[in-house]
Amino acid sequence: MLDQTKQYLKSRHYRYEKSYIRPLMTPESVYVFKFGREALNNRVIIRYSHTWTGRRKINEIDLRLHKQKHPRIFRTEKDLLEYLESRLPKREQEAQKEHEKQHQTDEENAK
C-alpha cells in the first residue's frame, strides 16, 4: 500500500515507519504511516476496506505534516503525491534556513 509514496520518500532520504490498526467497531482498517528526516513527526493515515473480491479499497487518506493544525484529506495516492511534491521542498528550505539561523546564534553565543 502506498508504494509510490514510499519510493518518493526514499528518493528524498526520508525515514518512515508503518503500523496497522484494526479498529473493533468499524469495518474499515487503518494503516498509519509516519515519516520524517530526523524525527518521525509527519503522518499519513489511510482508511481502507476490502471489496467482495478481496482487493483493498482506499476510502480516505489523511496527511498531517509537522505543525499543521488540520489534516489534508485525499481520495487517491496520486493526489497525495502531488501535494507532497508541492509542499515538501518548501518545508525543507524553511527547516534548513531555521537550522542555519540557529547554528549562527550558537556560534555567536560560543564567542
VOLUM-590918 format. One record per atom (N, C-alpha, C, CB): residue in one letter; y, z, x. Coordinates in pm, whole numbers, plus 50000, padded with zeros to 5 digits. Atoms other than C-alpha are relative to their C-alpha. Glycine has a CB too. Layout:
# VOLUM-590918
aYZX/...
This chain:
# VOLUM-590918
m498835000050085/m500005000050000/m501245000050089/m500005012249904/l498745001849925/l503454990150130/l499764995250143/l500775013250003/d500305005249867/d502044970350424/d501214993650066/d498874989949991/q498825006449943/q505224950150471/q501035010350044/q500624990349900/t499054989449965/t507344981750474/t499555006950128/t500135010249884/k500534993749879/k505084997550736/k500244991250122/k498505002949985/q499755009249889/q505344966550956/q501494999750037/q499514985949966/y498565000049977/y509134966350916/y500415012550077/y500774999149866/l499644987549934/l509405003051018/l499445000650142/l499505011949919/k500575000349866/k507064998451315/k500824991250093/k498554995149996/s499215009049917/s509154969251440/s501345006350038/s500224986749928/r498744993049973/r512254991751422/r499795013350072/r500755002449870/h500374987849926/h510445020251607/h500245012849920/h500795000750129/y499954988250085/y510395044351315/y498605006049993/y500534996649857/r501274993150024/r507665070451280/r499865001749850/r499945013850074/y500194997350142/y506095075550941/y498745008149978/y499924986949921/e501124991550039/e503685098550766/e499774997649851/e500285015350031/k500285002750140/k501925092350438/k499105010749942/k499364986349982/s500864990350068/s500335115350185/s499794995549857/s500615014350005/y500405004150133/y498665111449850/y500005012249909/y498624993250001/i499984989150097/i499235133149542/i499404994749871/i501465005549977/r500585003650130/r497145131649227/r500425010449899/r498444998850008/p499554990250099/p499085149248950/p498945002249892/p501324995449936/l501014996550099/l496945167148692/l500344995049860/l499815014949998/m499635002450140/m498915159948376/m500414985549969/m501125009149964/t499555013650026/t499945123448419/t498944990050048/t501354997250068/p500985010049956/p497865091748452/p500414992950129/p499804989749891/e499545006649878/e499975079748747/e499575007750124/e501524998549997/s500224993949870/s499085086249107/s501304998850077/s498804993150078/v498754999849923/v501815093849360/v499664999350148/v500855012849968/y500165002349858/y502005082249719/y501345003150064/y499524985350032/v498764996049934/v504655099049940/v499984994850143/v500205015549996/f499895006649871/f505805080750249/f501275005150066/f500004984449986/k498834994749930/k508135099450490/k500184992250130/k499855015350029/f499755007449876/f509815081450780/f501325004150062/f499984984849973/g498784997149927/g512485085451044/g499804997650148/g500455014449975/r500115001849854/r513245081551413/r499555012950068/r501344995450060/e500364987349938/e513225117751529/e499375009449897/e501235006650063/a500504991450107/a512785137751208/a499614991149882/a501075010749957/l500465007650117/l510915125250902/l500825004249878/l498475002149975/n499104995250105/n513925130650676/n500324989549893/n501285004750062/n499875010150104/n513735098650467/n498674999249927/n500424986050059/r501295000950069/r511155093850196/r500014989449891/r499645013449941/v500255009650105/v509715068149963/v498895005949914/v499614985950058/i501014994950093/i507805079549654/i499574988449913/i500545012049914/i500545011150077/i505545053649495/i499155005749887/i499174990450089/r500804996050116/r504255059849144/r499224987749957/r500905005649882/y500815011550035/y501345037349062/y498855004249910/y499474993050126/s501184997850083/s498455033948823/s499014988950032/s500375000249846/h501025010249979/h495315013048811/h499834991749873/h498655006550041/t500265008650114/t494684983248587/t498545001349960/t500364985150032/w501384998850045/w491464979548393/w499024993250095/w499864994149861/t500865006449900/t490144957348676/t499905008250127/t500514986150032/g500044991549882/g490784984848930/g501094997450101/g498704998550067/r498925002949907/r493804969549101/r501125010149983/r500534985749980/r498864990950008/r496794991249184/r501204992649943/r500345005950138/k498785005550059/k499924985048979/k501145009850030/k499844997749846/i498864991449966/i503174998949121/i500935000649880/i500744994850126/n499104998150114/n505235013548839/n501435002350045/n499525011849915/e498664996549955/e508195026649039/e499975003950147/e500605011449913/i499834996149860/i509385030549398/i501345007150009/i499934987550098/d498784992349980/d511935058049469/d500265001350149/d499905014149933/l499614998849859/l513785057549801/l501135010050009/l500414986350060/r498934990649974/r515845086649925/r500195000750151/r499705014349939/l499664999249858/l517465082150264/l500665013450027/l500924988350042/h499464987149961/h518725112350455/h501425001849947/h499975001550152/k498714995950055/k521685129550283/k500454991849879/k501054999150106/q499645006850124/q521615106949976/q499815009649885/q499154987149980/k500074990950114/k522275125449654/k499014995349894/k501375001549939/h500855005350105/h520425102449414/h499044989650058/h500844993949886/p500945010049947/p517285082149482/p500304986149947/p498555003949966/r499895013950043/r517365044449465/r498634996249944/r500434990450120/i501255003350067/i514735030649229/i499794985050005/i499985005249854/f500355014249988/f512974997349287/f498724997349923/f499834996050149/r501225004250071/r510304978049098/r498974994050095/r500344989949891/t500935006749909/t508814958549389/t500305003850145/t500094984749983/e499834997349857/e508314962649762/e501034990650060/e498654998750074/k499025009649950/k510414931549821/k501425005149981/k499834986549928/d498674994350026/d513444948149659/d500285011650096/d500105004749854/l499864988849907/l512854979149872/l500334995050140/l498715008450002/l499755005349866/l512724958650193/l501404994050013/l498964989450035/e498645005649996/e515934940050107/e501035011150013/e500284991649873/y499074988749992/y517704973250055/y499955006550138/y499675010449891/l500134993849867/l516314988050379/l500644991350107/l498535002450033/e499405009049900/e517384957250577/e501525000449995/e499514985849978/s498544999550009/s520924960850446/s500545013850039/s500444996649858/r499504986549978/r521194998950487/r499635006150136/r499505008949892/l500434993249879/l519165009850791/l500824996550124/l498574996850026/p499165002749882/p521184990951057/p501345007449997/p500264985150012/k498734992850012/k524415006550923/k499805014850032/k500594998449858/r500284985849975/r522855041350927/r499685002550147/r498845004749912/e500294998549857/e521565035851281/e501285000250081/e499094988650048/q498735000549928/q525055026651401/q500795012949979/q500844988049954/e499294987450028/e526585057251230/e499375011650077/e499995003049849/a500694989349929/a523955080051381/a500254999150150/a498504999649970/q499765001749858/q524465065151725/q501425004250037/q499754985450041/k498624995949974/k528255069951705/k500135015249996/k500964993649898/e499964985550012/e527775105851592/e499355006650121/e499305004549871/h500704994649884/h525315112251874/h500874998850126/h498654992850022/e499135001949884/e527715097552133/e501195009649995/e500494985550007/k498874991050014/k530605118151996/k499605014350036/k500554999549856/q500494986749969/q528535149852016/q499715001550149/q498755003149918/h500294999749858/h527435141052368/h501295001450081/h499244987350042/q498714998949931/q531085136652476/q500575014149988/q500994989949944/t499484986450018/t532095170352330/t499175010050081/t499985004049850/d500844991249916/d529135186852507/d500394999150147/d498524996449983/e499575001749861/e530275171852839/e501355006750024/e500064985150035/e498694993749986/e533845183752780/e499885015150001/e500944995549888/n500204985650003/n532635218652697/n499345005050128/n499155003949880/a500694996049877/a530505219353012/a500995000650117/a498844990150032/k499025000149890/k533575212453232/k500795012249998/k500924988249994/
